[in-house]
Amino acid sequence: MTLDERLEANAILDRLTADGETFSRSDATRRGWSS
C-alpha cells in the first residue's frame, strides 16, 4: 500500500465515521481505492 493509498483510505474512513455511515464497497471503488 502506497502513502497515497493510505491517505485515501484514512480519508474515506474519517468521512464515513463522521457521517455515521456504514462502509460501502461501491463507494471505495468509485473513489479508486479498491484495486
C-alpha positions in Angstrom: 0.0 0.0 0.0 1.5 3.3 -1.0 1.3 6.5 1.0 -1.4 7.9 -1.3 -3.4 4.8 -0.8 -3.1 5.0 3.0 -4.1 8.7 3.0 -7.1 7.9 0.7 -8.2 5.0 2.9 -7.9 7.2 6.0 -9.9 10.0 4.4 -12.7 7.5 3.4 -12.8 6.1 7.0 -12.8 9.5 8.5 -15.6 10.7 6.3 -17.7 7.6 6.9 -17.1 7.8 10.7 -18.0 11.5 10.8 -21.2 10.9 8.7 -22.2 7.9 10.7 -22.4 5.8 7.5 -21.6 2.2 7.0 -18.7 1.3 4.7 -19.7 0.9 1.1 -17.6 -1.2 -1.2 -19.0 0.6 -4.3 -18.1 3.9 -2.8 -14.5 2.8 -2.3 -14.4 1.5 -5.9 -15.8 4.8 -7.2 -13.0 6.7 -5.4 -10.4 4.5 -6.9 -9.4 2.9 -3.6 -10.0 -0.7 -4.5 -7.6 -2.1 -6.9 
